[in-house]
Amino acid sequence: MSLRKLDHENLAYHRGRLLALEEDTRARWGGMDAMAMVCHLRASVEASLGEIEVPRLMPPLLGKPLGFLFFHVLPRWPKGKRGTKPTVPEMHPAPTFSFREERQRLLAAAEGFVARAASDPHERFLHPVVGMTTLSGWSRIHGVHFRHHYRQFAIE
């Protein structure tokens, strides 16, 4: 399957995948449940818009090549392991609402991201690994990241 960026062209695809996810959908690997994944993806979108602060994990000379590798070269990310701690806790918030409300908040965040990225694709926000990244770049990052979790929950 080809990359589907988080953009106008692919928004219906992402909406369909996320609506296929139910609270009781089990992960094929890793320690996240469906609720945690929804909250995680929403936080990722919020970080891409500068709505939540995230730490920079890598120096620029290391982050840029790693970002290129993970978001342009590797077709699939490795599977996560149970019991590993999140590298960026800010991107793993606890749920505040019901599953359906949290999923709706993610869909609204994705739609807001798409609109903002379309209006100003060169606006930049910090990615924990890659560093300052344009919204156009974040669109690709979200596409790869979302797909990884779609595979994790067998909703690809």
N, C-alpha and C positions, 0 to 999 in steps of 0.2 A: 504494500500500500504506500502511496506517495505521501509526502508530508502535507498536512493540512494546517496551514498557519491559522492563528486566531485572527481572522480578518472577515470583511464583509462576504467575500466569496465562499468562505467555509463556515460561517456562523451557524447556518442551519444544520450542518453536519455535527458540529460540537453540541448544539442544543439537543439534537436527537440522541447522541451518545449519553449525555448527562441525564436526559429524561429516561433512558433505559436503565439507569442505575437506581436501585431501590435500597432502602435501609438494610435489608437482609441479604443483599448481594455480597457473597463471600469473595475475598481476595484469593487469588491463586498462589500468592507468595507475599512475604513481608508481614509486618505487624499492624498495618492500618486496616480499620474497618471502613465501610462506605462513608459513614459520617465524618471520620477523620480525613478521608481523601477529599471530600467536598470542601471542608473547612481549609484544608491545605491548599487546594487549587485556588480558592477565593483569596486567601492571603497572598498567594503568588501574584495574582492579578493586581491586588491592592498594592503590593510592593512595586510592581512595574509602573504604577501611576504615582508613586511617591506618597501613597496614603498611609503606609506603615514604614517605619525605619527598619532597615536590615543592616547587619554589619558587613563590612568587606572582609571576605575570608582569604583572598589571594592577592599577592602583589601584582601589579599590572603585567609585569614580564612573564608571570606564570598564568595569570587568569585569562588573558586573551588567547594563548594557544590552547588551554584547556577548554575554554568556551568554544573555540573553533572545532576542536575534536568532538565534544559532546553535542554540539548543536548543528554541525555541518557534515561530519564524517561518519560517526557511528549511526547506523540505521536503527539500532535498538540499544537501549541502555541495559546494563546488567540488572538482574533481579535484586531487590533489596532483601535484607535478612531480618528475621524476627529478632526483636530485642535490641536492635541498634538504635542509638539515640539520634534524633534529628540533628543535622549539622547547623541548621538555622532555626532555633526554637520559635522565633517570631513568625515563621511560616507554617507553624503547626499549632494554631490556636485551638482552645477548647470550644466546643459548640455552645451557642447561647440559646438557640431556638430548636424547634423540631427538625427532623431530617428534611421534610419537604420545604420548610421555610429556609433552611440553610442552603438547600439546592437552589431555591429560587434566588437567594442572595448571590450565589455563584453565577447563575445565569444573568442576573442584572449587572453584576460586576463585569462579566465577559462582554456584554453588549455595550456597556459604558467604555470599556477599553477599546473595543473595535471602533466606536464613534470617535473617540479622542485620537486614536492612532491614525484614522483616516484624515482627520482635520489637521494634525500636526505630527507627521511621521518622524520628524527629526528631533522632537522633544526627547530629553534624555533623563533616565533615572537609574539609580544604582542596582546592579545585579550582584549578589554576594560573591560570585566567582568571577564573572566576566568584567565587572566594574561598570562604569557609566555606559549605558546602552540606550540606543534610540528606541522609540516605540515601534518602529519598523523591525528592529532587531528583536525586541521583546515579542513581537507577533510570531516570529519563527521559534523563539525559545518556548513560548506557550504551546505552540503546535507540537513540538517534540515532547515537552513535559506532559501535556495532557494525554498524548498518545501512549506514553509509558504507563500512565495510570489506567487508561482504557484497557490496555493489555493485561495489567495486573488484575482487573476486575472482569475480564472477558466480555467487555462491551465494545470492543474495537470494530 
